[in-house]
Amino acid sequence: MAQDSAIHWTGSNISIDRILNCAKKMNGQLCEAVIKRDKWVEHLKKKAEHTAKVTYNNERATTILNTTYKTNK
């Protein structure tokens, strides 16, 4: 008998809810990997904001635009 999916979920703890809400443990708490990922994403967002504020202001943007080699395509 052919199956429509290459992924086959088996076991006593598997359910549609578990697959759709895989970020949470059975007790409803977030998995540690999800917590770590969210902290890392927040860290990266803060670093990006800081970098943008420090690196690019109007004067710097104007300098970049005026010194960039322009080509016609």
Distance bins in CASP14 RR format, pairs under 12 A and 6 or more apart:
PFRMAT RR
TARGET T0000
AUTHOR 0000-0000-0000
RMODE 2
METHOD distances of the structure
MODEL  1
3 9 0 0 0 0 0 1 0 0 0 0 0
5 19 0 0 0 0 0 1 0 0 0 0 0
7 14 0 0 0 0 0 1 0 0 0 0 0
7 19 0 0 0 0 1 0 0 0 0 0 0
8 14 0 0 0 0 1 0 0 0 0 0 0
8 19 0 0 0 0 0 1 0 0 0 0 0
9 15 0 0 0 0 1 0 0 0 0 0 0
9 16 0 0 0 0 1 0 0 0 0 0 0
9 17 0 0 0 0 0 1 0 0 0 0 0
9 18 0 0 0 0 1 0 0 0 0 0 0
9 19 1 0 0 1 0 0 0 0 0 0 0
9 20 0 0 0 0 0 1 0 0 0 0 0
9 22 0 0 0 0 0 1 0 0 0 0 0
11 18 0 0 0 0 0 1 0 0 0 0 0
12 18 0 0 0 0 0 1 0 0 0 0 0
12 26 0 0 0 0 0 1 0 0 0 0 0
13 19 0 0 0 0 0 1 0 0 0 0 0
13 22 0 0 0 0 0 1 0 0 0 0 0
13 25 0 0 0 0 0 1 0 0 0 0 0
13 26 1 0 0 1 0 0 0 0 0 0 0
14 20 0 0 0 0 0 1 0 0 0 0 0
14 22 0 0 0 0 0 1 0 0 0 0 0
14 26 0 0 0 0 0 1 0 0 0 0 0
15 21 0 0 0 0 1 0 0 0 0 0 0
15 22 0 0 0 0 0 1 0 0 0 0 0
15 26 0 0 0 0 1 0 0 0 0 0 0
16 22 0 0 0 0 0 1 0 0 0 0 0
17 23 0 0 0 0 0 1 0 0 0 0 0
17 24 0 0 0 0 1 0 0 0 0 0 0
17 26 0 0 0 0 1 0 0 0 0 0 0
17 28 0 0 0 0 0 1 0 0 0 0 0
18 24 0 0 0 0 1 0 0 0 0 0 0
18 25 0 0 0 0 1 0 0 0 0 0 0
18 26 1 0 0 1 0 0 0 0 0 0 0
18 28 0 0 0 0 0 1 0 0 0 0 0
18 31 0 0 0 0 0 1 0 0 0 0 0
21 28 0 0 0 0 1 0 0 0 0 0 0
21 29 0 0 0 0 0 1 0 0 0 0 0
21 30 0 0 0 0 0 1 0 0 0 0 0
21 31 0 0 0 0 0 1 0 0 0 0 0
21 34 0 0 0 0 0 1 0 0 0 0 0
22 28 0 0 0 0 0 1 0 0 0 0 0
22 30 0 0 0 0 0 1 0 0 0 0 0
22 31 1 0 0 1 0 0 0 0 0 0 0
22 33 0 0 0 0 1 0 0 0 0 0 0
22 34 0 0 0 0 1 0 0 0 0 0 0
23 29 0 0 0 0 1 0 0 0 0 0 0
23 30 1 0 1 0 0 0 0 0 0 0 0
23 31 1 0 0 1 0 0 0 0 0 0 0
23 32 0 0 0 0 0 1 0 0 0 0 0
23 33 0 0 0 0 1 0 0 0 0 0 0
23 34 1 0 1 0 0 0 0 0 0 0 0
23 35 0 0 0 0 1 0 0 0 0 0 0
23 36 0 0 0 0 0 1 0 0 0 0 0
23 37 0 0 0 0 1 0 0 0 0 0 0
23 38 0 0 0 0 1 0 0 0 0 0 0
24 30 1 0 1 0 0 0 0 0 0 0 0
24 31 1 0 0 1 0 0 0 0 0 0 0
24 32 0 0 0 0 0 1 0 0 0 0 0
24 33 0 0 0 0 0 1 0 0 0 0 0
24 34 0 0 0 0 1 0 0 0 0 0 0
24 35 0 0 0 0 0 1 0 0 0 0 0
25 31 1 0 1 0 0 0 0 0 0 0 0
25 32 0 0 0 0 1 0 0 0 0 0 0
25 33 0 0 0 0 0 1 0 0 0 0 0
25 34 0 0 0 0 1 0 0 0 0 0 0
25 35 0 0 0 0 0 1 0 0 0 0 0
28 34 0 0 0 0 0 1 0 0 0 0 0
29 35 0 0 0 0 1 0 0 0 0 0 0
30 36 0 0 0 0 1 0 0 0 0 0 0
30 37 0 0 0 0 1 0 0 0 0 0 0
30 38 0 0 0 0 1 0 0 0 0 0 0
30 39 0 0 0 0 0 1 0 0 0 0 0
31 37 0 0 0 0 1 0 0 0 0 0 0
31 38 0 0 0 0 0 1 0 0 0 0 0
32 38 0 0 0 0 0 1 0 0 0 0 0
32 39 0 0 0 0 0 1 0 0 0 0 0
33 39 0 0 0 0 0 1 0 0 0 0 0
33 40 0 0 0 0 0 1 0 0 0 0 0
34 40 0 0 0 0 0 1 0 0 0 0 0
34 41 0 0 0 0 0 1 0 0 0 0 0
35 41 0 0 0 0 0 1 0 0 0 0 0
35 42 0 0 0 0 0 1 0 0 0 0 0
36 42 0 0 0 0 0 1 0 0 0 0 0
36 43 0 0 0 0 0 1 0 0 0 0 0
37 43 0 0 0 0 0 1 0 0 0 0 0
37 44 0 0 0 0 0 1 0 0 0 0 0
38 44 0 0 0 0 0 1 0 0 0 0 0
38 45 0 0 0 0 0 1 0 0 0 0 0
39 45 0 0 0 0 0 1 0 0 0 0 0
39 46 0 0 0 0 0 1 0 0 0 0 0
40 46 0 0 0 0 0 1 0 0 0 0 0
40 47 0 0 0 0 0 1 0 0 0 0 0
41 47 0 0 0 0 0 1 0 0 0 0 0
41 48 0 0 0 0 0 1 0 0 0 0 0
42 48 0 0 0 0 0 1 0 0 0 0 0
42 49 0 0 0 0 0 1 0 0 0 0 0
43 49 0 0 0 0 0 1 0 0 0 0 0
43 50 0 0 0 0 0 1 0 0 0 0 0
44 50 0 0 0 0 0 1 0 0 0 0 0
44 51 0 0 0 0 0 1 0 0 0 0 0
45 51 0 0 0 0 0 1 0 0 0 0 0
45 52 0 0 0 0 0 1 0 0 0 0 0
46 52 0 0 0 0 0 1 0 0 0 0 0
46 53 0 0 0 0 0 1 0 0 0 0 0
47 53 0 0 0 0 0 1 0 0 0 0 0
47 54 0 0 0 0 0 1 0 0 0 0 0
47 55 0 0 0 0 0 1 0 0 0 0 0
48 54 0 0 0 0 0 1 0 0 0 0 0
48 55 0 0 0 0 0 1 0 0 0 0 0
48 56 0 0 0 0 0 1 0 0 0 0 0
49 55 0 0 0 0 0 1 0 0 0 0 0
49 56 0 0 0 0 0 1 0 0 0 0 0
50 56 0 0 0 0 0 1 0 0 0 0 0
52 60 0 0 0 0 0 1 0 0 0 0 0
52 61 0 0 0 0 0 1 0 0 0 0 0
53 60 0 0 0 0 0 1 0 0 0 0 0
54 60 0 0 0 0 1 0 0 0 0 0 0
55 61 0 0 0 0 1 0 0 0 0 0 0
55 63 0 0 0 0 0 1 0 0 0 0 0
55 64 0 0 0 0 0 1 0 0 0 0 0
56 62 0 0 0 0 0 1 0 0 0 0 0
56 63 0 0 0 0 0 1 0 0 0 0 0
56 64 0 0 0 0 1 0 0 0 0 0 0
56 65 0 0 0 0 0 1 0 0 0 0 0
57 63 0 0 0 0 1 0 0 0 0 0 0
57 64 0 0 0 0 0 1 0 0 0 0 0
58 64 0 0 0 0 0 1 0 0 0 0 0
58 65 0 0 0 0 0 1 0 0 0 0 0
59 65 0 0 0 0 0 1 0 0 0 0 0
59 66 0 0 0 0 0 1 0 0 0 0 0
60 66 0 0 0 0 0 1 0 0 0 0 0
60 67 0 0 0 0 0 1 0 0 0 0 0
61 67 0 0 0 0 0 1 0 0 0 0 0
61 68 0 0 0 0 0 1 0 0 0 0 0
62 68 0 0 0 0 0 1 0 0 0 0 0
64 70 0 0 0 0 0 1 0 0 0 0 0
END
